[in-house]
C-alpha cells in the first residue's frame, strides 16, 4: 500500500534506464495499478503516486520529462 520503489526493482529500473539512454527517440508511458482491496479512490491515487515515483526516478537519472507519460489505473 505504498508508493515506494522496492529494492528488488533496481535491476528492472536500470534496464529501462539503459534502454531509454541508448535510444533517445523512444518515449514511454508508465502505467500503475493496485489491488482491488480497499477504497477505490485511495487505490486510484496510490496507482498515480506509484507511476510518479517511477517517472521521478527516470528524470533524476537523466531522462527528459517530455519522453515520459504516466497513467494510474487503480484496481482496474
Secondary structure, DSSP 8 states (H G I E B T S, - for coil): ------GGGHHHHHHHHHHHHH-TT--EEEEE---SSS-HHHHHHHHHHHHHHHHHHHHHTT--GGGEEEEE-TT-
